[in-house]
Amino acid sequence: MPAPISLDDAVRRLYDGPAADFVRVRKELAARAKSEGAADVARAITALRKPTVAAETVNHLEDQPLGELLAVGTALRAAQTRLDTDEMKRLTSERHRLLDAVLATVSVSPAVRDEVRCTLLAATADPSAEAAVASRTLVRGLRYSGWGEVDLSDALAHRDAAARGRAALRIVNTDSADREAEREAAARDAERRTAMQEVERARHRLSAAVDAYDAAKAARDSAQAALAAAETRVRALDER
């Protein structure tokens, strides 16, 4: 005898499947839950919303390219925190390359493609949006304004989806563990280069300060000598 249908089972079937079948499958699953005596589950399933075309497209993206893009987003946010401009520039370029590669795998209208792009950019900019995309349960697209957090209100199938998204994200990124290790090593190298550059700049500033001090000291000695000579001349004139 099959196990009773759960809300998680229903979410997985509905958002993994084609949106064209969403309403029919949702009705069937809710009826099944109700027949099993799980009225609360049936109501929760009925409340699940059909995703927009852009949300469905993001939910169905392949794991590997999406995981790589999200991993670059994580690394980019870390570089921004460190104010590592060289690494930020490199990762931003890498993000654009991966984003274009992901978008090349979908066949949608220009308007939907733009919404998918905005959603993926939001996922690379904000960790909560990243988890939301990784959950594969988006019902609408996301947009990042350039500051603050991404608005996730009514963006997911239900409130627990983002938490599962974080777990799913770890699975998605497992296959690219070596690549992530390489990124971390590169980040450490970049941080060391930045530190060495700061040391070199400090040395130049110190050298310039020493030169300025020596020049000021020489000017002081010259002024003192001129003052002494002038005073001697005054005394000589007074004695005449």
C-alpha positions as CSV (number, residue, x, y, z in Angstrom):
1,M,0.0,0.0,0.0
2,P,1.5,3.4,-1.0
3,A,2.6,5.8,1.7
4,P,0.2,8.8,2.3
5,I,1.0,11.9,0.2
6,S,2.8,14.6,2.0
7,L,3.1,18.3,1.2
8,D,6.8,17.8,0.3
9,D,5.9,15.1,-2.1
10,A,3.2,17.3,-3.7
11,V,5.6,20.2,-4.0
12,R,8.3,18.1,-5.6
13,R,5.9,16.6,-8.1
14,L,4.2,19.9,-9.0
15,Y,7.3,22.1,-9.4
16,D,9.4,19.4,-11.0
17,G,6.7,18.8,-13.6
18,P,5.5,20.9,-16.5
19,A,3.4,23.9,-15.6
20,A,0.9,22.9,-18.3
21,D,-0.1,20.0,-16.0
22,F,0.1,21.9,-12.8
23,V,-3.6,22.5,-12.2
24,R,-4.6,19.0,-13.1
25,V,-1.9,17.4,-10.9
26,R,-2.6,19.7,-8.0
27,K,-6.3,18.7,-8.1
28,E,-5.4,15.0,-8.2
29,L,-2.9,15.3,-5.3
30,A,-5.3,17.3,-3.1
31,A,-8.0,14.8,-3.8
32,R,-5.7,11.9,-2.8
33,A,-4.6,13.7,0.4
34,K,-8.3,14.3,1.3
35,S,-9.2,10.6,0.6
36,E,-6.3,9.6,3.0
37,G,-7.9,11.7,5.7
38,A,-5.2,14.4,5.6
39,A,-7.5,17.5,5.2
40,D,-4.8,19.9,6.2
41,V,-2.4,18.6,3.6
42,A,-5.2,18.7,1.0
43,R,-5.8,22.4,1.8
44,A,-2.1,23.2,1.7
45,I,-1.7,21.4,-1.7
46,T,-4.7,23.3,-3.1
47,A,-3.1,26.6,-2.0
48,L,0.1,25.9,-4.0
49,R,0.4,28.4,-6.8
50,K,1.2,27.7,-10.5
51,P,4.6,29.2,-11.4
52,T,5.0,31.9,-14.0
53,V,6.9,30.9,-17.2
54,A,10.1,32.5,-16.0
55,A,9.8,30.8,-12.6
56,E,9.2,27.5,-14.2
57,T,12.2,28.0,-16.5
58,V,14.5,28.7,-13.5
59,N,13.0,25.8,-11.5
60,H,13.9,23.4,-14.4
61,L,17.5,24.7,-15.1
62,E,20.2,22.0,-15.2
63,D,22.0,21.4,-11.8
64,Q,25.6,21.8,-13.0
65,P,25.5,25.2,-14.8
66,L,23.1,26.6,-12.2
67,G,25.3,25.3,-9.3
68,E,28.4,26.9,-10.9
69,L,26.7,30.2,-11.3
70,L,25.5,30.3,-7.7
71,A,28.9,29.3,-6.5
72,V,30.4,32.3,-8.3
73,G,27.8,34.5,-6.7
74,T,28.9,33.3,-3.3
75,A,32.5,34.0,-4.1
76,L,31.7,37.4,-5.5
77,R,29.8,38.4,-2.3
78,A,32.9,37.3,-0.2
79,A,35.2,39.4,-2.4
80,Q,32.9,42.4,-2.0
81,T,33.1,42.0,1.7
82,R,36.9,42.0,1.6
83,L,36.8,44.9,-0.9
84,D,39.1,42.8,-3.2
85,T,38.6,44.8,-6.4
86,D,40.7,42.6,-8.6
87,E,38.8,39.5,-7.5
88,M,35.5,41.3,-7.8
89,K,36.3,42.2,-11.4
90,R,37.4,38.7,-12.3
91,L,34.3,37.1,-10.6
92,T,31.9,39.6,-12.2
93,S,33.3,38.7,-15.6
94,E,32.9,35.0,-14.7
95,R,29.4,35.6,-13.6
96,H,28.4,37.1,-16.9
97,R,30.0,34.3,-18.8
98,L,28.2,31.6,-16.8
99,L,24.9,33.6,-16.9
100,D,25.1,33.7,-20.7
101,A,25.9,30.0,-20.8
102,V,22.8,29.2,-18.6
103,L,20.5,31.4,-20.7
104,A,21.7,29.7,-23.9
105,T,20.2,26.5,-22.6
106,V,16.6,27.9,-22.5
107,S,14.2,28.6,-25.3
108,V,11.8,31.4,-24.2
109,S,10.6,34.8,-25.4
110,P,12.8,37.8,-24.9
111,A,10.6,39.1,-22.1
112,V,10.8,35.8,-20.2
113,R,14.6,35.6,-20.8
114,D,15.0,39.0,-19.3
115,E,13.0,37.9,-16.2
116,V,15.1,34.7,-15.9
117,R,18.3,36.8,-16.2
118,C,17.1,39.2,-13.4
119,T,16.2,36.2,-11.2
120,L,19.6,34.6,-11.6
121,L,21.4,37.9,-11.0
122,A,19.3,38.4,-7.8
123,A,20.4,34.8,-6.7
124,T,24.1,35.7,-7.1
125,A,23.6,39.0,-5.2
126,D,21.7,37.8,-2.1
127,P,22.1,34.5,-0.1
128,S,18.3,34.3,0.6
129,A,17.5,34.6,-3.1
130,E,20.2,32.1,-3.8
131,A,18.5,29.6,-1.5
132,A,15.1,30.4,-3.1
133,V,16.4,29.6,-6.6
134,A,18.1,26.4,-5.4
135,S,14.8,25.2,-3.8
136,R,13.3,24.8,-7.3
137,T,10.0,26.1,-6.0
138,L,9.8,29.6,-7.4
139,V,6.3,30.8,-8.4
140,R,7.5,34.2,-9.7
141,G,10.7,35.8,-10.8
142,L,13.1,37.8,-8.6
143,R,14.7,41.2,-9.0
144,Y,17.7,42.8,-7.2
145,S,17.5,46.6,-6.9
146,G,21.3,47.0,-6.3
147,W,21.1,47.4,-2.5
148,G,19.3,45.7,0.4
149,E,17.7,42.3,0.3
150,V,15.8,40.7,-2.5
151,D,12.0,40.8,-2.0
152,L,10.9,37.1,-1.6
153,S,7.4,37.8,-0.5
154,D,5.0,35.4,-2.4
155,A,8.0,34.2,-4.5
156,L,8.1,30.6,-3.2
157,A,5.7,27.7,-3.1
158,H,5.5,27.9,0.7
159,R,7.5,29.3,3.6
160,D,9.7,26.2,4.2
161,A,11.0,26.1,0.6
162,A,14.0,28.4,1.2
163,A,15.3,26.3,4.0
164,R,15.2,23.2,1.8
165,G,16.8,25.3,-0.9
166,R,19.9,25.8,1.3
167,A,20.2,22.0,1.7
168,A,19.6,21.5,-2.0
169,L,22.2,24.1,-2.8
170,R,24.8,22.1,-0.9
171,I,24.0,19.1,-3.1
172,V,24.1,21.2,-6.2
173,N,27.5,22.5,-5.4
174,T,29.0,19.1,-4.4
175,D,29.9,18.2,-7.9
176,S,31.9,21.4,-8.3
177,A,33.8,21.1,-5.0
178,D,37.2,21.0,-6.7
179,R,36.3,24.1,-8.6
180,E,35.2,25.8,-5.4
181,A,38.5,24.9,-3.8
182,E,40.4,26.4,-6.7
183,R,38.3,29.6,-6.3
184,E,39.2,29.7,-2.6
185,A,42.9,29.2,-3.4
186,A,42.7,32.0,-6.0
187,A,40.9,34.2,-3.5
188,R,43.7,33.6,-0.9
189,D,46.4,34.4,-3.5
190,A,44.5,37.6,-4.5
191,E,44.3,38.6,-0.9
192,R,48.0,38.0,-0.4
193,R,48.8,40.1,-3.5
194,T,46.6,42.9,-2.2
195,A,48.4,42.8,1.1
196,M,51.8,42.8,-0.6
197,Q,50.7,45.8,-2.7
198,E,49.7,47.6,0.6
199,V,53.2,46.8,2.0
200,E,54.9,48.2,-1.1
201,R,52.7,51.4,-1.0
202,A,53.5,51.8,2.7
203,R,57.3,51.5,2.0
204,H,57.0,54.2,-0.7
205,R,55.1,56.5,1.7
206,L,57.8,56.0,4.3
207,S,60.6,56.6,1.9
208,A,58.9,59.8,0.7
209,A,58.3,60.9,4.3
210,V,62.0,60.3,5.1
211,D,63.1,62.3,2.1
212,A,60.7,65.1,3.1
213,Y,62.1,65.0,6.6
214,D,65.7,65.3,5.4
215,A,64.8,68.1,3.1
216,A,63.0,70.0,5.9
217,K,66.0,69.4,8.2
218,A,68.4,70.8,5.6
219,A,66.1,73.8,5.1
220,R,66.0,74.4,8.8
221,D,69.8,74.2,9.1
222,S,70.2,76.6,6.2
223,A,67.7,79.0,7.8
224,Q,69.5,78.8,11.1
225,A,72.9,79.5,9.4
226,A,71.4,82.5,7.5
227,L,69.9,83.8,10.8
228,A,73.2,83.5,12.6
229,A,75.0,85.3,9.8
230,A,72.5,88.1,9.7
231,E,72.7,88.6,13.5
232,T,76.5,88.7,13.4
233,R,76.3,91.4,10.7
234,V,73.9,93.4,12.8
235,R,76.2,93.3,15.8
236,A,79.1,94.4,13.7
237,L,77.2,97.3,12.4
238,D,76.1,98.3,15.9
239,E,79.7,98.3,17.1
240,R,80.9,100.8,14.5
